């Protein structure tokens, strides 16, 4: 039961922000153009500031975990290869394959992962997650 409560406490704030976005859109408090600009501002400004702050304030000796980084990169590559094989078998059109492959292996780790880890593990967990993002996002872009 304790694990269930921890999971609920980690997920409820994220659902709150999703619900807030739905309500803003439903009641047309912002236009579609304003929402697009706001999302762009959040991503380019606030998310970047948060990532910089997390990186700047982390204790590299405590956060850097080569085995975890190797494991994460290895699993990501395995998922990519299996994904590639699976999509090539089920999809005959080359035009659709690239999009399908990227949609399967690419995740919202940078956004949702940081929020979940912050809610469950606090600042130390966020620092470790930020270190993982430093390695996974360039790999996502390289594979894409």
DORO-14797 format. One record per residue: x, y, z of N, C-alpha, C, O in turn. Coordinates in steps of 0.1 Angstrom, whole numbers, plus 5000, padded with zeros to 4 digits. Example, Ala and Ser with C-alpha at 12.3 -4.5 7.8 and 13.67 -1.06 7.14 Angstrom:
// residues 2
513249435078512349555078513249675078514249675085512849785071513749895071512950005079513450115080
//
This chain:
// residues 144
500849885000500050005000500950135000500550234994502050125007502950235008503450274994503550394990503850174986504350194972503250254964503550344955502050214966500950274958500750424961500550504952500850454974500750594978501950684972501750794968503150624972504250694966503950714951504250824946503450614944503150624930502150734927502250814918501050734935499950834934500550974936500251064929501350994947501851124950502851174939503051294937503451074932504351114921503551154908504051244901502451094906501751104893500651214894500451284884500051244906498951334907499451474902498651544895500551534906500951664901501051674886500751774880501451564880501551564865500151574859499951644850499251494865497851494860497251634862496451674854497651694873497051824876497451924865496652004860498751924861499152014850498551974837498252064829498351854834497651814822496251864822495751914812495551844833494151884835494052034833493152094827495052114839495052254838495252294823494552384819496052224816496152254801494952224794494552304785494252114797492952084791491952194794491152234785491852234806490852344810491152474803490252544798492452504802492852634795492352624780491852724775492652514774492252494760490752484759490152544749490052414768488552404767487852534768486952564761488252614778487652744780488252854772487852974773489152814763489752914753490353034760490153144756491053004771491753114778492953164770493353274771493453074761494553114752494153054738493552954737494553134728494253084714495352974711496252954718495052904700496052804696497452854693498452794696497452974687498753044685499453074698500653054700498653124708499253154721499753034728500853034734498952924727499352794733500652744727501552704734500752754714502052714707503152794711504252744714502952924712504053014717504452994731505652994735503452964739503752934754504452804755505452804763504052704748504852574748506252594744507152534749506452674733507752694728508652774738509752744740508052874745508752944755509152854767510252864772508152774771508452674782509652584778510552564786509552534766510652434762511952504761513052464766511952624753513252684750513852764762515052774763512952814771513452904781513552824795514552804800512352794800512252744814512852604815513552574825512652514805513152384806514652394805515452324812515152474796516652494794517252544807518352504811516552644813517152704826517152594837518152584844516052514838516052404848517152304845517852264855517352264833518452174830519852234833520652164839520052354829521252424833521552424848522552394853520452464855520552474870520852344876521752324884520152234871520452104876521852054874522451994882522352084862523652044858524752124866525752074871524452254867525452344874525552314889526652324895524452274895524452254910524752114914524852084926524852024904525051884908526551854912527451924907526651764921527951714926528351604916527851484918529251624907529551534896530051404902529751294896530751404913531351284919530251194925530351074925529151254929528051184935527051134924526451024926526951214913525851184903526351094892525651014887527651114888528151044876528250894880528950854888527450814872527450664875527650594861526650574854528850564858529150504845528350374842527950354831528150284852527350164850525950194846525350134837525350294853523950334850523850394836522950364828524850474832524850534819525050424808524350424798525950334810526150224801524950144799524550104788524350104810523050034810521950104802521350044794521850234805520750314798521050314783520050294775522250344779522550354765522450214758521950204747522850114765522749974760521249934758520849884747520449964768518949934766518350014755517549964748518750134754518150224744518550164730517750164721519750124728520250064715519549934712519149904701519349854723518549724721517149754716516649694707516549844723515149884719515049934705514149904697516050014701516150074688516249954677515549954667517149864680517449754670516149674669515749634658515549634680514349554680513249624673512449564665513149754676512049834670512249844655511349834647513549864651513849864636513449734629512849744618513849624635513449494629511949474629511449434618511349504640509849494640509149574630508249524623509549704629508849794619509149744605508249754596510349704602510649654588509849534585509649514573509549454594508749334592507249364589506649314580506749454598505249474597504849584587503749594582505749684584505449794575506149784562507449774562505449774551506049754538506449894532507349894523505850004536506150134529507350194536507350224548508450224528509650284533509350424538509950474548508350494533507950634537507450634551507650734558506850534556506250524569507150474580507050494592508150394575509050324585509750414594509850394606510350524589511150614597510350674609510850684620509150714605508250784615507850684626507850714637507550564621507150454631508250414640508050404652509450404635510650364643510850474653511050444665510850594649511150704659510050714669510350744681508850694665507650704675507750604685507350624697508350484682508350374692509550394701509350384713510750424697511950424706512150564713512650564724511650664707511850794714510850824724509650784723511250874736510250894747510251034752510951124747509451054761509351184768510151184781509751254791511251114781512051094793512551234798512551254810512851324790513351454794512351534802512551604812511051524797509951604804509351524815509451564827508751414812508051334822508951264832508651254843510151224827511051154836511551244847511551204859511851374844512351464854511251494864511551504876510051514859508951544868508651424878508451444890508651304872508351184881509451164891509251144903510751174886511851154895511851264906512151234918511551394903511551494912510551474923510751494935509351424919508251394929508651274938508151274949509351174933509651064941510951074949511051034960512051114942513351114948513951244952515051254958513351354948513851484951515051534943515251484932515851624948516951684941518051584937518551604926518351494945519351394942518951314929519751294920517751264929517251194918517151274905517451224894516851404907516751494895518151514889518351514877519151524898520551534893520951414885521651424875520651294890521051174883520251164870520851124860519051204870518251204858518751304848518851274836519151414852519751514843521051464837521351484825521851394845523051334840522751234829523451224819521651154831521251054821520751124808520951084797520051244810519551314798520751364790520651374777521851404796523051454789523451344779524051384769523251214782523751114773522651054764522951024753521351054769520350994761519851084750519551034739519651214752519051304742519951304729519451294718521351324731522151324719522051184712522151184699521951074719521750944713520450934705520350884694519350994711518050994704518251074691517751024680518951184691519151264679520051194669519751214657520951124674521851054665521150934658521350914646520250864665519550754660518350804651517950734641517850924653516750974646517151024632516351064624
//
